[in-house]
Amino acid sequence: MKFPNDADGEALRSLFKDGLNFKKPQSVEFFVAVPNQATGEKLLPVLKGAGFNGFLEQDDETDEWVCCFSKRMLLDYSDLMKIQKQLDQLSKPHGGYSDGWGVFVD
């Protein structure tokens, strides 16, 4: 299987090499970094209104704030890029930005 030559493509390549089944939907977690708790609390309803369900949390080590959203989906590069772009567009007016994604591997 071929993947684009960027960070997202490399992450998919690594998951594929680790034997993750790309034909089975996975639980993908998306992250939106925000500058502080107040911004995150204002942004959550905006993202929820666009169909993203998630929560706001602060990283214990870095004290940075992030909105986390999960979606069950096939690991498709194009779909991952569309979701990150949408999260970026929704969060930028509020001072946030899409900050990647991850998959919980059993």
N, C-alpha and C positions, 0 to 999 in steps of 0.2 A: 504494500500500500504506500502511496506517495503522499507527502505532506509538504506544505509551503515552507520555505526557508526563513522562518521568523520564530519568535518566542512561542507563539501559540502552536505553530506547526511542530516545533521541537517537543513541546509538552505532549501533543497527541502522539508523536512518534515514540516517545518514551513509554506512554501508556500502552501503545500497541505492542511494543517490544516486550513489555511486562506481561503480555497475554490477556489484556482486557478485551472483552468481547464487544466489538464495535457494532454488532448487529442487535445488541440488546440495549434498551434505554438505561442510562446511568443517572444517578443523582449528581447534578452539576451545581456547584456553589459559585455564585458570582459575588464580587465585592465592589462596593462603591466607597472610596475614601472621602471623608468629609473633614473639614478643619476643626470641628468641635461638636459637642453634644447638641447644642441648640440648633445648629445647621442640620444635623442628622434627624432631629425630631421634626423639623420642617419639611425635610426631603422625603421621609418615609411615606407620608400620605400621598405625595405626588407620584412616587413609584408604585405604591399600592393601587392608585387610581389607573395606572397604566397596565395593571395585571400582574405586578411583581409582589409576591408576599414574602416578607422577611422581617428582620429585626435589626436593631442598632446595638453595637457593643464596642467596648473600649479594650484595646489590646493591653494586657497586664504588663508586658515588658516595655512597650514603646509609648504607652498612653495615647496612641493615635485612635481616632474614632472611625468606624466602618459600618456601613449598612450591608448586611448579608442576605442574599436571596438564593433559594435553591429551586431548581427546575429539573424534572425528570425528562430526559431527552436522549436522542442518539447523539453520539460524539461526531458531529459534522462541523468541519472548519468554518464553512460559510455561515451556518446557523449560529455558531459561537461568536463570530465577528458581528453579525447583525444584532445580536443581543447586547454585546458590549457597546456597539455604536449607539443603540437606543438608550442604554443606561447613561452613556456620556452626554447625549443630547438633553436628556431629562435632568441630569444632575449639575451640569455646568452652570446654569443660571443661579444655582444655589451654592456654588463654590465647591462642588464635589466633582469627582471623576471616576470613571470605570477603572478598577484596580485589579483586574484579572479574574481568574476562575480556577476552580480545582474540582477534583473528583475524589470521592471517598472510595477507596479500593478495599474490598474485603480480603 
